[in-house]
Structure formats: C-alpha cells, structure tokens
C-alpha cells in the first residue's frame, strides 16, 4: 500500500473506461479532483458532492483501491488517468502530467467543476464552462515553500525548487482559464488574492453532515484525528500527553510520521494509536471523547473541528487559518497562539484546563455552532455557484 502500484483503480472501484461512453446526456457535469489516496477532508468533500449529484462523472488521476471501495464511489462514473503512487515528489509530477496530457475527455462536458491543486491543469482541454472549488493553492509552491525547503535534505532542494516553479506556472495559468472560483474559507480566499491576484472569489465552507456526528457520552480520553504529517503538529500533542500519564490520548489517523510518533510514545501507556479508522469508527471515537485536539499550521479550513463540535465536543485548536472561522474561543473550545501550538507545555496546560466538566458545559454551544456548517448549507451554496456560470 505504501509503494507505487501498477494496477489500476479497477480493483476496488467500478471504473468507466471513458465518461463519454457511460450514458452521458445533455447538460452533463464532470468533477475533477487530484486523486483519491487517503480519506482526508478534501476527499470527503469530493465524495459528498458526487453522492449529491449521481449524474456527475468523476475524472481523477487515480483511486487507491485499498483506501476507497466501490461503495465509496457507487454513485459516480469514474475515469482515472494513471496508476496510484505514494512517492511525494514523483506523485506531484506524475499527476500534473496526467491532467495536462490525458484529460482530453473533459472537452465533451458542458460544465466542469475542478478541485484540488493539480487537477486545474486539465482546464487546458476546455474552452469554457469551467469552475474551480479551491481547498488551497499548492502550499509547497507558495506560502509553505520555505518551510518545506528547510525540512528537505540539501540534495533534494534543487529538485523541490524546480517542482515548485513548475507547479506555480501550471496553477497560475489554470486560474486564468477559470470562469468562476470559490474557496473553502476566507483563509484560502486571502491566499488566492495574495499569491495570484484573484479578487472575485466566493467563499463556500465545506459540508459536514452534522446528523452523523452525535454525542455518545464521555469516556476518559482526548482525541487527535489530524493526518500524521509534520505540518499538522501532532508531535507536540503526543509530547504533551507524555507528561500527562493520568490523561489518555487516542491518535486516530495515519501518515508519513506515524512510525516515528509511535516510537516516540513507546512506553507511555496512556497514548494509543489506531491508524486510519473507518468513518463509523471515527464518529464513535469523536462522540465518546472528552475533547479533540487539532493544531495544524495555517489550516485551509479543517473539517475535524466542525465534526467535533457537531458531536458536542470542544476543540483545543490554534488561533490561525480556518480554525479562526469555526471554533469560538471560550465557547466551543480553546485557541492557542501559533507559537504555543508547537509547545508541549502550552498544550499540556490547555488539556488540564479543558477537563471533563468544562467540556460537558460547552456541549450545547458546540452543537449549535456546527449546524452553521451543515451539509445542506454547502449544497445550496454550491448549487447557486454552478447555476450562475
């Protein structure tokens, strides 16, 4: 699962050889997303849109059949462009080339909704009717470029600089070809304006099916569900709980840092790693925890905090990025200053302050706040966005 696969996505998903041959009719829409590899927030938004619009087709670079089943995509006609890969640098270049060179099938659709950071490159195959729902510009090529370079080995940096330039050129060209652009948060809209000069960008917050995230009681643990990548800052959370033997932490996710974090927490029996969970298992954990912790670096929007609040659980978050648009400090959780989000002692104090009693007292405010981001709100806004094109 962690190496390149030469087998197509047809193992786990029913794939149409060509959407044009799959019973399309007048007025058809295609949704174009980078690839389906892990069950992250952007992937959830993609699957939600396809469930709401079973007449749409999905064009994507690849689908990992180990992560997404035929049931996940049962409502969509799926067209893939290449085989799965998990090697980050090669993945970016391979996926970008696939959209630039092999997505000519998009020319036959009346309207196309692009999403992701590489998929917009496929707009070169179309003349008009192009919409873009932006989760973020490619961050390694823009605002986090210096951060990624610092973390790369010296011998990797020239290649990373070249790739960033390549991706920036492609992304900027694609933005000029879009008829309309929407962003998933005010944070992302500001990035689009700062880096690309885009001003007429609508904000449509991602959907959360709040009815699926419910209070399940209160067991004796806190929950982290952020992907285990350095920019998600989960290491600070783990280190904080290493100094809190009386408080339990469940880390319910996977990622490139998983093995290292497991080694770090070895011997601390109050810290449990589950790996990636099924959606149902994650909902159950969220519904039963005391509170959740989510401290990513300048998060685009962040579905996890809204899901947590929908289950009546407050959030220990960070006062930057999309969390400033969702978590109400003092009412539905605590927001740490960005510098404190990397300080285990500050995280430790936040956990001690948000004990079981204080967390229960925030339940009503959390549930009410989450309803403002319900999937029905997204569905209505996206419908208007599509119809106005």
N, C-alpha and C positions, 0 to 999 in steps of 0.2 A: 504493500500500500504506500510505502514511502519512496518508491523508486518509479522511474518512468514506466509507463505501461504501453505496450504496442497493441493492446487490444482496445477496440473502440468501446464507446459507452453502451453499446447494444447489449452487453452482459446484463445490466440491471434495469435498463430503460428501453421502452419501445421507441425506436428512432425512425422517423420518416426519412427515406433516402433524399428527398427533396420536398420542401414545403409546397412547391408549385405543383407537385403531383399528389398532394394529400387532400384533395377535395376543397380547395380554396374557392371562394366566391368573391363577388364584387364587394369592395369595402373592407377587405381583409387587412389585419394589422399583424405585424411581427414585433416581438420584443427581442432585443439583442442585449445579451449580458456576457461578461467576460468568460467565465467558466464556473462550473459547479463542482467544487472540490471539498469545501468544509461548510458546515451548517452555520455560517455567520449571519450577521444582521442583513447585509445587502442581499444575500441569497434568500433569506426569509421574505424580503420584500418582493423579490422576483417571483418566488413560488406563490405568494399571496395574489399578486396581480394576475398570474396565469390561472389560478383557481377561480378568480372572479370573472375571467374572460376566457372561457373554454374554447372560444372560436379563434383565439390568437395562436400564432405559432411562435416557438422559441428558437432563435438562432444563437448558438453559443460555441465557443472554441471546443470545449469538451465537457463531459459529465463523468465524474468518478463513480463507477457503479458500486463501489464499497461504501460510499457516503450517501448516495441518493438512489432510491429504489424506484421501480416502475410506479409504485403507488404515489410517491412524491410528485411525479410528473404525469400522472394519469390523465390530467385534464388538457395536456398540451401536445401539440405536434412539434417534435423536436428535431432540429437539424444541427449536427455537430460538424466542426471544420477540421479537427485534428485529434490526436490521441492525448490522454492525460499525462501530465508531468508535474513533479513537485520540486524540481530544482529551480530556485527563485529567479536567478538571472536569465537562465535559458528559458524558463517559463514565460517571462515577460516578452522576450524577443520572439519566441515561437508563436505565442498567442497574438501579438501585434501583427506579425506577418500573415497569420491565418486570416485575420479580419481584412487586412489590406488586399490580399491576393485572391482569397477564395470565398468571399461573401457576395458574389455577384447575384445569388438567388434573391437578395433584397430588392433588386430592381423591379421585381414583379409585384410588390406590395403597395397598397395605396398610402399607408402611413406606417412609420416605424418608430418605435419608442426605444431609444438607446439607453443603456445604463452601464455602470462600471467605468473603468479608466482606460481599457484597451479597446473595448467594443466600439466606441465612437469612430475609430479609424475606418470602420466599414461604411461610413456615410459617403465615401468617395464613389460607391457603386450606385448612388441615387441622385435624382435631380431635385426632389422636393418632398414635402410631407414628412420632415424629419424633426423629431422631438427628443430631448435629452433630459433624463432624470438623474441628476448628479448626486452621488453619495459623497464624493470628494474629488478634486483634481488628484492626479498621481502624486502622492506626498513625497516619495523618494526623489521625484524630479522637481519639486517645488519647495514647500516650506520645511520639510524634514531632510532636505538634501545634505546639509552639513552634518546632521546627526547620523545619518546612515554612513556617510564617508568616515566619520570618526570611529564607527564600530567595525568598519571593514578592515581587513588585513591590507597592509601597504601595497602588496602586489595586486590586490583586487581593485584598488581605487581608480586607476585609469579606465578600466572596463566599465566601472559603475558610472563614472563621469560621462563616458561615451553613451551608455544606455540612457542616462537621464536626459542628455541633449536630444537623443533620438526620440524618446517618448514625448518630450516637450514639444518638439516640432510637429509630431503627429497629432497631439492633443489640441494644440493651438489651431492647426489647420481644420480639424474636425469642428471646433466650436464656431468657426466662421461659416460653416455649411449648415448649421442647425437653424431651423425656423423659430423654435422656441426652446428655452432652457428653464428647468426648475431645479431647485436644490432641496436637499432633505433637511436643512436647518439654516438659520441665519448665519451660523458659523461658516458653513460651506459657501453660502452666497457671498460672504465677505472675502473668502479665498478666491472665488471666481472673479470678483471685481479687482482684487489686489494683484493677482497674477496674470489675468487675461483681459482686464478692462471691461468685463461684461457687467452691464448695469441693469438691464431689464430682465431680472431673474426672479421668478416666483418661488416662494417657499412652501413646500408641501411636506409636512412631517411624515415619517414612515408610519405604517399601520401596526397597531398592537391589538390583537383580539382579546380585549380585556376580560371577556366572559370566560376565557380559557385559563386565566391566571387568578386563582382564588385562594383565600385564606384557608390554610389546612391545620391551624393550631400553631403551637410554638414549641418546637423542640430545642434542645440545648446546643445549637451550633449557629455559626455565621457562614455565609456562602459567598464564594467568588466564582463567577462564571465567565470572566473575560478570557479570551484566547491567550494562550501562554506564549506570548511574543514580548520581546523587551519593551516595546513602546506601550504595552498595556500595564506596565508597572506592577505586575503580580508579585514579583520578588519581594518588594517592600512589605506586602501584606503577609507573605509567608514568614519573613523575618520578624514581623511584629508578633505573630502568634507563637513563634518560637520562644518568646519571652512571656507568654501568657498560658502557662500549662493548664490553668483552670478554665480556659475558654477554648472551645472547639472550632476548627475551621474545616470546611469542605470545599475543595477546589474541583469544580465540575466542568472541566474543559480539557482541551489538548492544545498542542502547538509545538513549535521548534524548541521551546525552553523546558518542555515537560520533564525530560530525563534529568536535566541539571537541577531543576527545582525539587524533584523527588529526592535526589541525593542530598540537597541542602537540608531538607526537612527530615532526613532519616534519623530515627531515634526519638522524634517528637511525636508521641502517640496521639496528641490532640489535633494533628493535621492529617487529613485524609484526601487522597487524590482519586477521583473516579474515572478520569479520562473523559472523552466525549460521551455525553448522555443522549438517550433518546429524548425527543421533545417532551414526551409524557413524564419521563423520569426527572427532567429539569424542572418542569412545572411543579411536580410533587416536592422536590427539594426546596424550591423557592417558597412554596406555600407553607412549609413547615419550619423554615429557619427563623432566627431572631431578626436578622437584618442582612443586607447584602453589602459587599464592598466592591467598588468599581472606580478605578483611579487611572484611566488611560491618559496618554499625552495628547492634549488638544483633540479629544474625540469628535468625530464628524457630527454624530447625533447621539447614538447609544440607545439601542432598544432595551438592553438589560435593565437599566434603572426604571424605565416605564413598566416593564413586566414585573419587576419587584414591587413597585408601588401598586400595581393592579392587584397583586396578591396581598396587599395591606402591609407590605414590609418596607421600612425606611431604608435609605441608601446612605452609606458613607462614601461620598464621592469627592470630586476635585473641582475647584472653582475655575474651570476653564472649559472651552469647547462646548459641545452640545449639552453637557450636564447643566450648564447655566440656564438652559431653556426648558429644562424638565424638572429638576429637583429644587424644591423650595426650602432653602436653608432654614433650619429651626422648626419647620412644619412637617416636611416629608423626609428629612434626613439631615446630614451634616456635610458641608462642602469645605474640604481642606484647601488652603492656599497651595498653588502648584509646587512650591519648594517643599512643602510638608508632605506632599503625596509620594515623595521618594525617601521620606524619613521614617523608618520603622517605629521610632519612639513617638512621633506625632500620630501615626496610625494607631499605635497601641493606646494612646490616651483617648482617641476618638471611639475606639471599641469599648473601653471602660466606661465612657460617658453614655454610650448608647446601649444600656443594659436592657434586659428583657422587659422591665416595667416601662421604661421610656419608649421602647419600640412599640409596645402594645398601644400606648397612648396616641401614637401617630397613625394608627391604622385607618381611621376614617378619612383623615386628610390625604393619606396616600392613595386610597381608592378613588377619591373624588378627583385628585389631580390626574391620575392615569386615564380617567374617562375623557379628558380633553384630547387625548391622542388615540382614541379608539379607531379601529379599522374603518368604521363607517365614515368617519371624518376624512380619512385618506381617500377612500373610494369616491366620495363625492368630489373632492378637490381634483383628483386625477381625471375623472370623467370630464369635468369642465376644461381642464388643461388640454385634453385630447380633442374635445369638440371645438375648441376655439381656434384650432390650427386650420 
